[in-house]
Amino acid sequence: MAVDKECRDALKNAERSDKKSYSPKKPGKIETKKPEADGDLPDTCEKMSELIIKDENESSSCDNTQLSVYKRISAKNHFLNMQDLASLKKLCAEENLTNTGKKAVVIKRLKEYFKTKILREAGLLPPPSSLSGYEYMIVIDFEATCDREKSTNYPHEIIEFPAVLVNVDRCEIVDSWRRYVRPTVNPVLSTFCTDLTGITQETVDKSEDFPTVLQHFQAWLTEKRLGIEHAFAIVTDGPFDIARFLYLSCQHNQIEVPTWATRWINVKKCFVNFYRKDSRSRVNCLQDMLVRMNLKFEGTPHCGLDDATNIARVVTRLLKDGAKLRVNERLDLPGQKDRRFYNVAPVPREEATAWLKKCQQNLANAEDPSQSTESNNNS
């Protein structure tokens, strides 16, 4: 598993460093004392020698400490690999961890927990907030107009706009927001759409249009100081919500896609990358993730807020289990026609890191407008 490989690599690096720090003198070599050219030279050389020896000792001590720490982690991983599911769940209870999930999920949770615990005790782990980079995550799951006959050219419009706020450091849901939206392209909902989502014609008729609701959402972000004092990322269950529903709603109303929606975290990709045991592991929907975690869906399926809340439950469990969630998808306009979603592209790790730095820079600019002006002039 990934944790085991990480420990093995760390052990190898520490051992190499340990071998390099040991350099025995060659036998038979006679040391000669060079004549003093300056009265202060012996003292200077002696001080330099002491500093070099001290630095080598500190480096060797540091390497030995890391070697010892990663040996402990490796030994703990081996112990966990040998346990059955009942023993693993008992260990979870002893450590006040949730014991839900299949064996692969539980063992991953315990490995990450003990790895974090050992590294933190040794002073080798940065604070939790610095690991993810984002202080908050906003989970969204739009409901949109639809018809029984599926078509890639159907002009979807958002009719329910929900958001669930997750505090990354606390690994918990802290707030939620929702507005219904009145469609304008197809103002009359199909029977199929109403049956699927539970949203009635009366509900959307008395709701505001998409541009107005989007402004209300932006006001909610401002109220929570998101993007002003706190860095945040959007989380979705797949690419549909942004790449199709939000994108089309913006197109219909001739407005630009908000900057915060140009990149997002596809939680299904994070889930598979974190928990997978082999290449055959697949996650097709939210229900698959909940089943793998032994969680039950709470609420009504295809209710946007309930769907978003259950996705947020998956997100909080991932965070508690030690997953590092990063932006992994983005809008790519106009895009390539050979992809399933012509306007979606994967985000490599380097680009995700650059996007996080940009978000953090925007926070600094919000605090000091002069920096923002200077940055805009430079760009």
PyMOL commands that set and color helices and strands:
alter all, ss='L'
color gray80, all
select helices_A, chain A and resi 2-21+41-81+85-94+103-121+128-132+191-197+201-205+210-223+240-252+259-261+267-275+286-292+304-320+349-367+369-378
alter helices_A, ss='H'
color red, helices_A
select strands_A, chain A and resi 136-139+143-144+158-167+172-180+232-236+263-266+329-331+344-346
alter strands_A, ss='S'
color yellow, strands_A
deselect
rebuild
show_as cartoon
